[in-house]
Amino acid sequence: MTVTLADVAARAGVSAATVSRVLNSNYPVAEATRDRVLRAVAELEYVANGPASALAAATSDLVGILVNDVADPFFGVLASAVQAEMSDGGGPGGEKLAVVCNTGGSPERELTYLTLLHRQRAGAVVLTGGAVEDPGHTAALAARIARLAAAGTQVVLCGRPPLPAEAAAEGRAAEAPAANGRRAGGRAAARAVGAGPAPLTVAFDNRGGARALTEHLLELGHRRIGCVAGPARLTTTRHRLEGHRAALAAHGVEDVSGRTVHGAYDRASGYAAAHELLRRDDRLTAVVAANDTVALGVCAALRERGLRVPEDVSVAGFDDLPFSADAAPALTTVRLPLGDAGALAGRLAMGREPAPSAGMTLLSSELVIRNSTAPL
């Protein structure tokens, strides 16, 4: 059933008028009361009609772009490319207002932003970066996306795989009673589940890129290869590890568990992980890093230990971020078409690009060999 203003008022122990004042911020309300109302809104997942309540099923000119870290060049390039498409609306009146939402890698914050964008009747939502591999979060995410789709919002997943089919189906099923129970308002009738746009996906070939990178090191003669992987719970981390391990297996090299360390996608994690890898095996001859930023931290730790890159230890990154070619030495890496991916996601969100076959476009990666890797 659809949650109403009265439901929120009952949960918070206040009047419906007080709930309305809190949500609209048009009248002073005691801080304790305000907190109680907002807590009830969150617990019940209440979605207000917003300014256009007479057109409850209509969407606005707002487009949400969710990123893990707005300061990370990976997400900066993606968001910039998406936003460029938002401002190129194909003529007067076609522009959209793009709002970048920084989740900080928090699954809970990701869900919160999706609910807030639903309340604002966002015309489209683009979710970027790896997805958290947790059944509970996946189910909740699928439900949020189903609600957005039922309201007419186009959702695009960029840099992450599609939702698992089972989770997507459960999300649509959970939304069905509420969607079918909505009444027509103004000029727009309630939308039934399935009438909204299906989520679209723009994904990267992380497995293929990681395999090519590790094969490059193996062909240079390296066998004692350390791996600084990203957070274990992310799809991006798993896919890159699978590619790395596939290359090792194809060359008959044992995948030694002690040669893999997980950490965040930042320089500090690369620095700490390199020290840990060398503590476990001080005879490592190469390190593959989760991304280029992590690779910089690895290089710093190696220099601190008196080791030269690549003469003593080869180092490889991932993503080919803008600074990679200017690092010292320039990083061997895997180039992901970040700008192209963001632009495509933007066009799909705007409806200016035909939906891909099966709802997904897989963009290829490219091995870029520079000075940070050398023969053993």
N, C-alpha and C positions, 0 to 999 in steps of 0.2 A: 504493500500500500504506500501511496505517496505521503510523505511526512508533511504536515501542515504547520502553520504558524502557531496554532493552538496546541499542537503536540509539544513544540519547543517550550511554549509558555508553561505547560503542565509540568514538564521535566524540570524546568528551572524554578518553578514555584512563583512565577510572576504573571502579570497580565499580558495579553497579546499585544497591547499597545506598548508595553515596555520592551518587548522583543523587537517590535518594529522600530522603536527609537534607537535601540542598540545597533541594529543592522543598518539603519539609515544614517546614524550619527547626526541626527538633526535636533537632538534635545539632550541636555545633560542628564547622565545616569550615574548613580554611585558606582565606584570602581568594583566593589564586591558583587553588586548586582550584574554589572556588565560581564564580569568574569564567569558568573554562574550561567548567564545566557549563552555566552560563546562556547562554554563547555557543553551545554545541552545541544547547541547547533552541531558541534563536532561529533558528539556521541550519536546523534540521530542522523547525521549526514544530511542535514536539511539544506535544500537548495532554494534560495529565494528567487522570485520572478524577476527581480531587478527593475530598472527604470521602464523597461518595455513590457510590463506585465500583461498588457492587452495583446501582445504578440509573443506569448510565452514560448512558442515553438520556433520562433525566428532566431537567427544568429546575428551577432554584431560584427563590426569591422575589426574586432580585437583578435589577434593571433598570439598564442602563447608558445614560447620556445623554452623548453626545459633543458638546463645544462647542469653537469655535476659541479663544475668550477669555472666561473666566468673568467678567472685569471689564467686558466690553463690555455695555452695557445691552440691546442686541439679543439677545444670547445669554442674558443674565440673565432677561429676560422670558420667552423660550421655555422655558428650563430650569425656571423657577419654575412655569409653567403645566403642563408635563409632570409635574413632581414632585407637584403638587397632585392630579392624577388618580391617581398611584401610591398616595397615602396614602388615597384614597377608594375602597377596594376593594369597596364594596358590602356590607359586613357583616364580622363577626368572622372573622379568618383570611384575608381577601381582600387585605390590605395588602401592598405590595411595598416593598422597600428600594431607593430610587433613589440611584445613585452618579454624580456628575457628573465626567466625565473631560475635563480641559483639554488640548487637543492643541497649542495655541499656533500653529495653522495649519500644523503639520508633517504632511505626508502619511505619513511613516514612523511618527510617533507614533499617528496614526489607526489604522493597521494593527496596531500593537502593542497598543493598547487593545482592538481587536476580538479579537485572539488571547487576551488575558488574560480578557476576558469570556466567551469560548468555554470556557476552562479552568474558569471558575467556574460553567458551565452556566447562564448568565444566561437568565431567562425571556423577556426582551425587550431590544432595543437600539434607541435613537433617535439617529440621526445628524442633527445640525442644521448649517445654514449651507451655503454654496456648495461644490460639488465641484471638485477639481483636475482640469483638463482635460489629462491626460497618459495616453497609451495604456497604459504600463506600470503606472501606479498604478491606473487603472481596472480592468485585468485582475486585479491583486492584490486590489483591493477586492471585485470580484465573487466571487473565490474565497473570501475570508473570509466574505462574506455567505452564500454557498452552504453553507459548513460550518456556520454558525450555524443556517441554516434546516433543514439535514439533522438537526441535533441537537434540533430543536423550538423554536428561539428565533425569536420574531417580531421582524423588523427593520422599522423605520419610518424613512423618509427625510423629514426635515422642513426646509423651506426650501431644498431642492435638487431638481433634476429626477430622474426615474427613471434607473436604470442603463441604458446603451445595450443594446438587445435582444441584440446579438451578444456583448457582454461578459458579460451575465448568463447566456447559454446556454453560453459557454465555461467560466464559473465552475462551473456545475452539472455540466458534463461532466468537469471536472478533479476534482471531488469524488466522482464516481460510483464509481470503483474502491475508494476508501477506505471509502465509506459502505456499499457492497454487501459489503465484506469483513469488516465488524465482526461480532463474535459476540454472541449474546444473552447478557445478564448479569442475574442476579436475576430480577425480574419483567418486565423490559423487553427487547424484542428490538431488534436494530439497525434503524435507520430507513433506508429506501432514499431516494435522491435523488428529489425531487419530492413526497415524503410530508410534508415540512416546510412551514411557512407561507411563502407568497411574500412578498417585500418589498413594503411599501405606501409610498405617497408622498403627502406634503402639500406642495404647491408654491405659490409666490407668482407673481402676474402681474407680474414685474419689467419685461418688455418694455412692456406696456400702461401701467404706471405711469410709466416713464421717458419714453415718448412723450407722455403727457398733460402731464408737467411741462415738457418742452421746447416743446410747442405753446402752453402758457400764456405762456412768455417770448416766443415768436414773435408771439403775438397782442398782446402789449404793445408790439410794435415793435422788439424786439431782433433783431439779425442777427449781431453779433459776440459769439458765445456761447462761452465757454471751458468745458471739461469736465474735472473732476478725477475720473478713473475709479479703480476699485479695482485689485487685482492682476490682471494680464493673464491669468493662468492659471486664474482661477476662473469657473465657469459664471454666477454672479450678475453679475460684471463684464461678461461678454460679452452677457448678455441685456439689461442696462440700457443698454449702449452701442448695441445694435441698436435699441432703442426710441428712444433719443436721435437716432440717425442717420436713422431712418425719418421722424421728425417734420421734421428739416431737409430731407430729400429731398422730402417732400410739399409743403413751402413754397418749393421752389426755391432753398434756401440751400446754398451749397457747403460740404461737410464738409472743412474745412481741418485737415490732420493736426496741424499745429503747435498747434492749439487743444485738444488732448487730452493730458493728462498722467496717467500711472498712478502709484499709490501704495498704501500700506496703508490700511485702514479706521480711521484714527485722526486725531486733531487735528493732530499734528506733520506728517503727510503733507499735510493740507489747507493748512497754513501754507506749507510749502515749495513745494507745487504752485502756489499762487496767485502767489507771487513769480516762479516760472518762467513761468507763463502771461503775466504782465505784462511779463516780459523779452522774450517772443516777440512780444507784441502789446499795447502799452500803451493801445490804444483799445478794449479789451474793455468791453462794457456789461453783461454778465451772466455768471454762472458757475453751472453745475450741479455739485453735489458728489456723491460716491459714496454718502455717507450724512450724517446730521445731525451726527455728531461731526466729520467732515471739514469740513462747512460752517462749523463754529465756527472751525476753523483758518483757513479762507479769509477769514472776516470779520476775524479778528485781523490777518492780513497786509494786508488792504485798509486797515484803520484805520492801520496802521503806515506805509503809503504816503500817508496823508493823504486817502484816498478814503472817501466816506460810503456806507453801505448803508441804503436802496436808492437814494438820490438820484444817486449816481455809478455804482454798480455793483449790480445786483440779484444776490442769492444764493439758491439753492434747495438744499434737502437731500433726504434720502430716508429712509424708515422711520417717521417721526413718533415718535421716541423720547420718553420722558417729559419731558425738559428742553426740547424744541423750542418749546413754547408760551411758555416763560419766558425764552428767549434774548432778547437785545437787539440788533436787533429780533427779534420772534418769527419763526421760520422758516417760509417756504413750503416744503412738503415733500410727500411721498407717504406716505399712511398704509397700513402693512401690518398686517393683523390678527394681530399676533404672539401675543397671549394666546389667541385662538381657535385659532390653528394649533397651539400647544403643547398646549392642552387636547385637541384632536382627535387629535393624535399620541399623547398619553397614553392616550386611550380605545381607539385602534386597537391600541396595544401591549398593553393589558390584555384585549383581546378583547371590550370592552363597546360597540363601535361596528361596525356592518356594514362589511365591506370595500367601498371605493368601486368604481364601475364602472371596469374596466380597471386597477384597482389604484391610481388616482391621483385626488386632489382638488386642483383648482386654485382657490386663494382670490383673490378680486379685490382690487385696490388702489384707493385713493381719493385724489384730489388735494385737498390742504388749502392754501388760499391765506391767507397771513398778511402781515406787514408787511415782510418782507425782499425782496419783489419789487415793482416799480412800473413804470409806463409809461415808455418812453424819452423 
